[in-house]
Amino acid sequence: MKKFITIFAVFALLGIAAIIFTVGSRVLTPDQGEASCAIHAREVTTNNPLQQDGNMIDLPDPVTDGQMSIEKALTLRRSIRSYADEPLTLDELAQLLWSAQGITNERGFRTAPSAGATFPLDMFVFVNNVEALSTGIYHYHPHEHQLELIREEDVSSPLFRACLSQSMILDGAAVLVFAAVFERTTDRYGERGERYVYNEIGHASQNVHLQAAALDIGTVVIGAYRDDEVEEILQLGDEYRVLYLMPVGPM
């Protein structure tokens, strides 16, 4: 009798183990499927040219060995105030931003010289008509070569008025905004640091002019605007002073 009870108990335990294994397998299956979907989603995101992490947008890699010589670009550089009613491509916008403040080596040095590598300049852009981008204000992050969407809003009309009704603000596919945090440089160099900030703006804006010429894109520098109004419209933050605007667009 004890022998039969032992055999029965063994079979009962085996049955219970089988049930537990089956239930456990069913519980694990949805997780496995979810993991598979997650992997697939990551693959899709990676293949997307506008991979986004929140409001961050990856930009196309910059071209560092173009077809036009620097001498030719210098010859073609002009202030262009009229633009075609066509969008900029994301590649073109990325190249222009990189030319202003792009990273050029592993130490973090940039396309424009900066006194003591203090880098007071930040690049923003108001996007009006750029392929694959919403209308709004973006912040360029040079180390990641990414755009951060700050505000999805059309500010072209108030910005146009604050810039003394210069038509390029409305007609440009985008407006590059040169803004600086003076303290980054003046904390090291004192009052003379202010001059260094203005120097850097000149270096960066000329880079954009030459890059635009190489891309056959029109641009012009705008320094005539009501400072307080422009800064209130853009809402970049109290630490920033807007020093230059450059509308850009296809010709």
ZIGIRA-V913596 format. One record per residue. N is the residue number from 0. RES is the residue in one small letter. SS is DSSP state (2 for helix, 1 for strand, 0 for the rest). PHI is phi as a letter, one per 30 degrees, with the letter a starting at -180 (none if undefined). PSI is psi in whole degrees, 0 to 359 (none if undefined). Layout:
n=N res=RES ss=SS phi=PHI psi=PSI
n=N res=RES ss=SS phi=PHI psi=PSI
//
This chain:
n=0 res=m ss=0 phi=none psi=316
n=1 res=k ss=2 phi=d psi=326
n=2 res=k ss=2 phi=d psi=315
n=3 res=f ss=2 phi=d psi=321
n=4 res=i ss=2 phi=d psi=319
n=5 res=t ss=2 phi=d psi=315
n=6 res=i ss=2 phi=d psi=317
n=7 res=f ss=2 phi=d psi=318
n=8 res=a ss=2 phi=d psi=320
n=9 res=v ss=2 phi=d psi=314
n=10 res=f ss=2 phi=d psi=323
n=11 res=a ss=2 phi=d psi=317
n=12 res=l ss=2 phi=d psi=320
n=13 res=l ss=2 phi=d psi=320
n=14 res=g ss=2 phi=d psi=315
n=15 res=i ss=2 phi=d psi=318
n=16 res=a ss=2 phi=d psi=321
n=17 res=a ss=2 phi=d psi=318
n=18 res=i ss=2 phi=d psi=314
n=19 res=i ss=2 phi=d psi=317
n=20 res=f ss=2 phi=d psi=318
n=21 res=t ss=2 phi=d psi=314
n=22 res=v ss=2 phi=d psi=317
n=23 res=g ss=2 phi=d psi=320
n=24 res=s ss=2 phi=d psi=319
n=25 res=r ss=2 phi=d psi=326
n=26 res=v ss=2 phi=d psi=322
n=27 res=l ss=2 phi=d psi=331
n=28 res=t ss=2 phi=e psi=313
n=29 res=p ss=2 phi=e psi=322
n=30 res=d ss=2 phi=d psi=320
n=31 res=q ss=2 phi=d psi=319
n=32 res=g ss=2 phi=d psi=320
n=33 res=e ss=2 phi=d psi=319
n=34 res=a ss=2 phi=d psi=319
n=35 res=s ss=2 phi=d psi=318
n=36 res=c ss=2 phi=d psi=321
n=37 res=a ss=2 phi=d psi=319
n=38 res=i ss=2 phi=d psi=316
n=39 res=h ss=2 phi=d psi=320
n=40 res=a ss=2 phi=d psi=320
n=41 res=r ss=2 phi=d psi=323
n=42 res=e ss=2 phi=d psi=317
n=43 res=v ss=2 phi=d psi=317
n=44 res=t ss=2 phi=d psi=317
n=45 res=t ss=2 phi=d psi=323
n=46 res=n ss=2 phi=d psi=351
n=47 res=n ss=0 phi=d psi=123
n=48 res=p ss=0 phi=d psi=343
n=49 res=l ss=0 phi=c psi=54
n=50 res=q ss=0 phi=e psi=126
n=51 res=q ss=1 phi=b psi=138
n=52 res=d ss=1 phi=b psi=93
n=53 res=g ss=0 phi=i psi=243
n=54 res=n ss=0 phi=c psi=13
n=55 res=m ss=1 phi=c psi=135
n=56 res=i ss=1 phi=b psi=122
n=57 res=d ss=1 phi=d psi=136
n=58 res=l ss=0 phi=c psi=153
n=59 res=p ss=0 phi=e psi=147
n=60 res=d ss=0 phi=e psi=141
n=61 res=p ss=0 phi=d psi=151
n=62 res=v ss=0 phi=d psi=126
n=63 res=t ss=0 phi=c psi=4
n=64 res=d ss=0 phi=b psi=73
n=65 res=g ss=0 phi=d psi=179
n=66 res=q ss=0 phi=d psi=339
n=67 res=m ss=0 phi=c psi=137
n=68 res=s ss=0 phi=d psi=158
n=69 res=i ss=2 phi=d psi=326
n=70 res=e ss=2 phi=d psi=320
n=71 res=k ss=2 phi=d psi=318
n=72 res=a ss=2 phi=d psi=321
n=73 res=l ss=2 phi=d psi=322
n=74 res=t ss=2 phi=d psi=324
n=75 res=l ss=2 phi=d psi=347
n=76 res=r ss=0 phi=d psi=123
n=77 res=r ss=0 phi=b psi=157
n=78 res=s ss=0 phi=d psi=113
n=79 res=i ss=0 phi=c psi=124
n=80 res=r ss=0 phi=c psi=356
n=81 res=s ss=0 phi=b psi=136
n=82 res=y ss=0 phi=b psi=152
n=83 res=a ss=0 phi=d psi=153
n=84 res=d ss=0 phi=d psi=66
n=85 res=e ss=0 phi=b psi=154
n=86 res=p ss=0 phi=d psi=154
n=87 res=l ss=1 phi=d psi=151
n=88 res=t ss=0 phi=d psi=160
n=89 res=l ss=2 phi=d psi=325
n=90 res=d ss=2 phi=d psi=318
n=91 res=e ss=2 phi=d psi=315
n=92 res=l ss=2 phi=d psi=317
n=93 res=a ss=2 phi=d psi=319
n=94 res=q ss=2 phi=d psi=320
n=95 res=l ss=2 phi=d psi=316
n=96 res=l ss=2 phi=d psi=319
n=97 res=w ss=2 phi=d psi=321
n=98 res=s ss=2 phi=d psi=330
n=99 res=a ss=2 phi=d psi=315
n=100 res=q ss=2 phi=b psi=23
n=101 res=g ss=0 phi=d psi=153
n=102 res=i ss=1 phi=d psi=134
n=103 res=t ss=0 phi=b psi=355
n=104 res=n ss=0 phi=a psi=176
n=105 res=e ss=0 phi=d psi=345
n=106 res=r ss=0 phi=d psi=356
n=107 res=g ss=0 phi=j psi=9
n=108 res=f ss=0 phi=d psi=157
n=109 res=r ss=1 phi=b psi=176
n=110 res=t ss=0 phi=d psi=337
n=111 res=a ss=0 phi=c psi=138
n=112 res=p ss=0 phi=d psi=148
n=113 res=s ss=0 phi=b psi=131
n=114 res=a ss=2 phi=e psi=119
n=115 res=g ss=2 phi=i psi=20
n=116 res=a ss=2 phi=h psi=40
n=117 res=t ss=0 phi=d psi=340
n=118 res=f ss=0 phi=h psi=66
n=119 res=p ss=0 phi=d psi=345
n=120 res=l ss=1 phi=d psi=135
n=121 res=d ss=1 phi=b psi=144
n=122 res=m ss=1 phi=c psi=129
n=123 res=f ss=1 phi=b psi=165
n=124 res=v ss=1 phi=b psi=133
n=125 res=f ss=1 phi=c psi=116
n=126 res=v ss=1 phi=c psi=121
n=127 res=n ss=0 phi=c psi=317
n=128 res=n ss=0 phi=a psi=78
n=129 res=v ss=1 phi=b psi=131
n=130 res=e ss=0 phi=e psi=133
n=131 res=a ss=0 phi=i psi=3
n=132 res=l ss=0 phi=c psi=142
n=133 res=s ss=0 phi=d psi=152
n=134 res=t ss=0 phi=d psi=131
n=135 res=g ss=1 phi=l psi=189
n=136 res=i ss=1 phi=c psi=132
n=137 res=y ss=1 phi=b psi=155
n=138 res=h ss=1 phi=c psi=128
n=139 res=y ss=1 phi=d psi=127
n=140 res=h ss=1 phi=c psi=103
n=141 res=p ss=0 phi=d psi=323
n=142 res=h ss=0 phi=d psi=323
n=143 res=e ss=0 phi=c psi=349
n=144 res=h ss=0 phi=h psi=57
n=145 res=q ss=1 phi=b psi=158
n=146 res=l ss=1 phi=c psi=137
n=147 res=e ss=1 phi=c psi=122
n=148 res=l ss=1 phi=d psi=115
n=149 res=i ss=1 phi=d psi=314
n=150 res=r ss=1 phi=a psi=125
n=151 res=e ss=0 phi=c psi=91
n=152 res=e ss=0 phi=a psi=144
n=153 res=d ss=0 phi=d psi=107
n=154 res=v ss=0 phi=c psi=17
n=155 res=s ss=2 phi=d psi=317
n=156 res=s ss=2 phi=d psi=307
n=157 res=p ss=2 phi=d psi=327
n=158 res=l ss=2 phi=d psi=321
n=159 res=f ss=2 phi=e psi=314
n=160 res=r ss=2 phi=d psi=321
n=161 res=a ss=2 phi=d psi=337
n=162 res=c ss=0 phi=c psi=31
n=163 res=l ss=0 phi=h psi=35
n=164 res=s ss=0 phi=h psi=40
n=165 res=q ss=0 phi=d psi=121
n=166 res=s ss=0 phi=d psi=337
n=167 res=m ss=2 phi=d psi=331
n=168 res=i ss=2 phi=d psi=322
n=169 res=l ss=2 phi=d psi=325
n=170 res=d ss=2 phi=d psi=335
n=171 res=g ss=0 phi=d psi=146
n=172 res=a ss=0 phi=d psi=334
n=173 res=a ss=1 phi=a psi=160
n=174 res=v ss=1 phi=b psi=114
n=175 res=l ss=1 phi=d psi=134
n=176 res=v ss=1 phi=c psi=120
n=177 res=f ss=1 phi=c psi=113
n=178 res=a ss=1 phi=b psi=148
n=179 res=a ss=1 phi=b psi=147
n=180 res=v ss=0 phi=c psi=99
n=181 res=f ss=0 phi=d psi=327
n=182 res=e ss=2 phi=d psi=334
n=183 res=r ss=2 phi=e psi=327
n=184 res=t ss=2 phi=c psi=320
n=185 res=t ss=2 phi=d psi=334
n=186 res=d ss=2 phi=d psi=332
n=187 res=r ss=2 phi=c psi=320
n=188 res=y ss=2 phi=c psi=3
n=189 res=g ss=2 phi=i psi=210
n=190 res=e ss=2 phi=e psi=327
n=191 res=r ss=2 phi=d psi=339
n=192 res=g ss=2 phi=e psi=332
n=193 res=e ss=2 phi=e psi=318
n=194 res=r ss=2 phi=d psi=321
n=195 res=y ss=2 phi=d psi=325
n=196 res=v ss=2 phi=d psi=314
n=197 res=y ss=2 phi=d psi=323
n=198 res=n ss=2 phi=e psi=316
n=199 res=e ss=2 phi=d psi=322
n=200 res=i ss=2 phi=e psi=319
n=201 res=g ss=2 phi=d psi=317
n=202 res=h ss=2 phi=e psi=311
n=203 res=a ss=2 phi=d psi=319
n=204 res=s ss=2 phi=d psi=324
n=205 res=q ss=2 phi=d psi=323
n=206 res=n ss=2 phi=e psi=315
n=207 res=v ss=2 phi=d psi=318
n=208 res=h ss=2 phi=e psi=313
n=209 res=l ss=2 phi=d psi=321
n=210 res=q ss=2 phi=d psi=320
n=211 res=a ss=2 phi=d psi=319
n=212 res=a ss=2 phi=d psi=318
n=213 res=a ss=2 phi=d psi=331
n=214 res=l ss=2 phi=c psi=359
n=215 res=d ss=0 phi=i psi=45
n=216 res=i ss=1 phi=c psi=143
n=217 res=g ss=1 phi=d psi=145
n=218 res=t ss=1 phi=a psi=164
n=219 res=v ss=1 phi=a psi=150
n=220 res=v ss=1 phi=c psi=140
n=221 res=i ss=1 phi=b psi=119
n=222 res=g ss=0 phi=c psi=352
n=223 res=a ss=0 phi=c psi=104
n=224 res=y ss=0 phi=a psi=165
n=225 res=r ss=0 phi=d psi=108
n=226 res=d ss=2 phi=e psi=307
n=227 res=d ss=2 phi=d psi=321
n=228 res=e ss=2 phi=d psi=316
n=229 res=v ss=2 phi=d psi=315
n=230 res=e ss=2 phi=d psi=327
n=231 res=e ss=2 phi=d psi=322
n=232 res=i ss=2 phi=d psi=314
n=233 res=l ss=2 phi=d psi=329
n=234 res=q ss=0 phi=h psi=54
n=235 res=l ss=0 phi=d psi=340
n=236 res=g ss=0 phi=k psi=150
n=237 res=d ss=0 phi=d psi=335
n=238 res=e ss=0 phi=d psi=343
n=239 res=y ss=0 phi=c psi=142
n=240 res=r ss=1 phi=c psi=126
n=241 res=v ss=1 phi=d psi=125
n=242 res=l ss=1 phi=c psi=340
n=243 res=y ss=1 phi=a psi=150
n=244 res=l ss=1 phi=b psi=140
n=245 res=m ss=1 phi=b psi=100
n=246 res=p ss=1 phi=d psi=145
n=247 res=v ss=1 phi=b psi=148
n=248 res=g ss=1 phi=a psi=158
n=249 res=p ss=1 phi=d psi=149
n=250 res=m ss=0 phi=c psi=none
//
